[in-house]
Amino acid sequence: MSPSIRIERFTGPGVRPHLDAVAALRIAVFHDWPYLYDGDIAYEREYLEAYAASADSMFVLAFDGDEVVGASTGLPLADDSAEFRAPFDAAGIDAARVFYFGESVLLPTYRGAGIGHAFFDHREAHARAIGRFDLTAFCAVDRDPADPRRPAAHRDNDVFWTGRGYARQPGMTMRLRWSEIGHGEIEHALTFWTRRLDRGEA
């Protein structure tokens, strides 16, 4: 990791001053494949309010100088909306025992330098320190690999996630609506990946 990069963790009410920075990164990074998100600041404010309202939420931010160039988020699944909890309810998994990882977004020029691993390390340590979670989980949008919009050079994160100990859970899928480039607001399927939280040091 470049010595110019610093990683900082913010928790609970401490995330609120950084909502706009995370919203801006989400809009910029999710504009690209596979999310193709046509950014909407009103949607961002509603989505991120769950993090601002949660006493146990967290943001991990990567700074280059004073600029936020990457962000990773998490909160107890029980503090998120019903759409996120529904696949766990259906599978008989207690949402109160799950810590949910919202997203990791990083500007392209900073990728491949270990920041993604730092994001996971911080979020897992935070969930472990709270002490009441059995699982960590996140979801990823489902796309047809043959979709002509998929860039030829695109590399999925499946190998990285598997290497971190996460497993995709077929059938644990939720549906969210967002505005997609060229299509307007439509419904998307996102499937969860989970990992049992070890009890090592936070």
C-alpha positions as CSV (number, residue, x, y, z in Angstrom):
1,M,0.0,0.0,0.0
2,S,1.3,3.4,-0.9
3,P,2.7,5.4,2.1
4,S,0.4,8.3,1.0
5,I,-2.7,6.2,1.8
6,R,-4.1,6.0,5.3
7,I,-6.9,3.9,6.5
8,E,-9.3,5.1,9.2
9,R,-12.2,3.5,10.9
10,F,-15.3,5.4,12.0
11,T,-18.1,3.9,14.1
12,G,-21.7,4.7,15.1
13,P,-22.4,8.4,15.1
14,G,-18.9,9.0,13.8
15,V,-19.9,7.9,10.4
16,R,-22.4,10.8,9.8
17,P,-19.8,13.4,8.8
18,H,-18.7,11.1,6.0
19,L,-22.0,10.2,4.4
20,D,-21.5,12.6,1.5
21,A,-18.1,11.2,0.7
22,V,-19.3,7.7,0.7
23,A,-22.3,8.6,-1.4
24,A,-20.0,10.3,-4.0
25,L,-17.8,7.2,-4.2
26,R,-20.8,4.9,-4.6
27,I,-22.1,7.0,-7.4
28,A,-18.7,7.1,-9.1
29,V,-17.7,3.4,-8.7
30,F,-21.1,1.8,-9.2
31,H,-21.6,3.7,-12.5
32,D,-19.4,1.0,-14.0
33,W,-20.1,-2.7,-14.6
34,P,-21.6,-4.7,-13.0
35,Y,-23.9,-2.2,-11.2
36,L,-24.4,0.3,-14.0
37,Y,-25.9,2.7,-11.5
38,D,-27.2,6.0,-12.7
39,G,-26.4,7.9,-9.5
40,D,-29.2,9.4,-7.5
41,I,-28.3,11.5,-4.4
42,A,-31.8,11.1,-3.0
43,Y,-31.4,7.3,-3.1
44,E,-28.0,7.6,-1.5
45,R,-29.3,9.7,1.4
46,E,-32.1,7.2,2.1
47,Y,-29.8,4.2,1.8
48,L,-27.0,5.6,4.0
49,E,-29.4,6.8,6.7
50,A,-29.4,3.2,8.1
51,Y,-25.7,3.6,8.8
52,A,-26.1,7.0,10.4
53,A,-28.9,5.7,12.7
54,S,-27.1,2.5,13.8
55,A,-25.0,2.6,17.0
56,D,-22.8,-0.2,15.8
57,S,-22.3,0.8,12.1
58,M,-18.9,1.5,10.7
59,F,-17.1,3.1,7.8
60,V,-13.6,2.2,6.8
61,L,-12.2,5.1,4.7
62,A,-9.1,5.2,2.6
63,F,-7.6,8.7,2.3
64,D,-4.9,10.0,-0.1
65,G,-4.1,13.2,1.7
66,D,-7.4,14.8,2.5
67,E,-9.3,13.1,-0.3
68,V,-11.4,10.0,0.4
69,V,-10.5,7.6,-2.4
70,G,-12.2,4.4,-1.0
71,A,-14.8,3.4,1.4
72,S,-16.1,0.2,3.0
73,T,-19.2,0.0,5.2
74,G,-20.9,-2.3,7.6
75,L,-23.7,-2.5,10.2
76,P,-25.7,-5.1,12.1
77,L,-28.1,-6.8,9.7
78,A,-30.9,-6.2,12.2
79,D,-30.4,-2.4,11.7
80,D,-30.8,-2.6,8.0
81,S,-34.1,-2.6,6.0
82,A,-36.4,-5.6,5.6
83,E,-35.2,-6.3,2.1
84,F,-31.8,-7.1,3.3
85,R,-33.0,-9.3,6.2
86,A,-35.6,-11.2,4.2
87,P,-33.2,-13.9,2.7
88,F,-31.9,-14.7,6.2
89,D,-35.4,-14.8,7.7
90,A,-36.4,-17.3,4.9
91,A,-33.3,-19.4,5.6
92,G,-34.0,-19.5,9.3
93,I,-30.9,-17.4,10.2
94,D,-31.3,-14.9,13.0
95,A,-30.5,-11.5,11.6
96,A,-29.4,-10.4,15.1
97,R,-26.4,-12.8,14.7
98,V,-25.3,-11.4,11.3
99,F,-23.1,-8.4,10.6
100,Y,-23.7,-7.0,7.1
101,F,-21.0,-5.6,4.9
102,G,-22.6,-2.9,2.7
103,E,-20.0,-2.2,0.0
104,S,-16.4,-1.6,-0.8
105,V,-15.8,1.1,-3.3
106,L,-12.4,2.2,-4.4
107,L,-11.3,4.5,-7.2
108,P,-9.7,2.5,-10.1
109,T,-6.2,4.0,-9.7
110,Y,-5.9,2.7,-6.1
111,R,-6.9,-0.9,-6.8
112,G,-4.5,-3.8,-6.5
113,A,-2.5,-2.3,-3.6
114,G,-4.0,-4.2,-0.7
115,I,-6.7,-1.8,0.3
116,G,-9.5,-4.3,-0.4
117,H,-8.0,-6.7,2.2
118,A,-7.6,-3.8,4.7
119,F,-11.3,-3.1,4.2
120,F,-12.3,-6.7,5.0
121,D,-9.8,-6.9,8.0
122,H,-11.3,-3.8,9.6
123,R,-14.9,-4.8,9.1
124,E,-14.3,-8.3,10.4
125,A,-12.4,-7.0,13.4
126,H,-15.2,-4.5,14.2
127,A,-17.9,-7.3,14.0
128,R,-15.7,-9.5,16.2
129,A,-15.2,-6.8,18.8
130,I,-18.9,-6.3,19.2
131,G,-19.1,-9.9,20.1
132,R,-22.6,-10.9,19.3
133,F,-22.3,-12.1,15.7
134,D,-21.9,-15.5,14.2
135,L,-21.8,-14.6,10.5
136,T,-20.5,-11.8,8.3
137,A,-22.3,-11.3,5.0
138,F,-22.5,-9.2,1.9
139,C,-24.3,-9.3,-1.4
140,A,-23.4,-8.9,-5.0
141,V,-25.5,-8.1,-8.1
142,D,-26.3,-11.1,-10.4
143,R,-25.3,-10.5,-14.0
144,D,-25.3,-12.7,-17.1
145,P,-21.7,-13.4,-17.9
146,A,-22.7,-13.1,-21.6
147,D,-24.2,-9.7,-21.2
148,P,-22.7,-7.6,-24.1
149,R,-22.2,-4.7,-21.7
150,R,-19.6,-6.6,-19.7
151,P,-16.2,-5.1,-20.4
152,A,-13.7,-7.6,-22.0
153,A,-11.1,-6.9,-19.3
154,H,-13.5,-7.1,-16.3
155,R,-12.4,-9.5,-13.6
156,D,-15.0,-10.7,-11.1
157,N,-14.2,-10.5,-7.4
158,D,-15.3,-14.2,-6.8
159,V,-11.7,-15.4,-6.4
160,F,-10.8,-12.6,-3.9
161,W,-14.0,-13.2,-1.9
162,T,-13.5,-17.0,-1.8
163,G,-9.9,-16.4,-0.7
164,R,-11.2,-14.4,2.2
165,G,-13.3,-17.4,3.3
166,Y,-16.7,-16.3,1.9
167,A,-19.1,-18.6,0.1
168,R,-21.9,-17.7,-2.3
169,Q,-25.3,-18.8,-1.0
170,P,-27.5,-19.7,-4.0
171,G,-31.1,-19.1,-3.1
172,M,-30.3,-16.3,-0.6
173,T,-31.2,-13.6,-3.0
174,M,-32.9,-10.3,-2.5
175,R,-34.2,-7.7,-5.0
176,L,-33.5,-4.0,-5.0
177,R,-34.6,-1.3,-7.4
178,W,-32.2,1.3,-8.6
179,S,-31.8,3.5,-11.7
180,E,-29.7,1.6,-14.3
181,I,-28.0,3.4,-17.1
182,G,-30.1,3.3,-20.2
183,H,-33.1,1.6,-18.5
184,G,-34.3,3.8,-15.7
185,E,-35.4,2.4,-12.3
186,I,-35.6,-1.4,-12.5
187,E,-35.4,-4.4,-10.2
188,H,-32.1,-6.2,-9.7
189,A,-31.2,-9.5,-8.1
190,L,-28.4,-9.7,-5.5
191,T,-27.1,-12.9,-4.0
192,F,-25.5,-13.1,-0.5
193,W,-22.1,-14.4,0.4
194,T,-21.4,-15.4,4.0
195,R,-18.6,-16.4,6.3
196,R,-18.7,-17.8,9.8
197,L,-17.0,-15.2,12.0
198,D,-14.0,-16.6,13.8
199,R,-13.2,-15.6,17.4
200,G,-9.7,-14.3,17.0
201,E,-8.5,-11.0,18.3
202,A,-10.4,-7.9,17.1
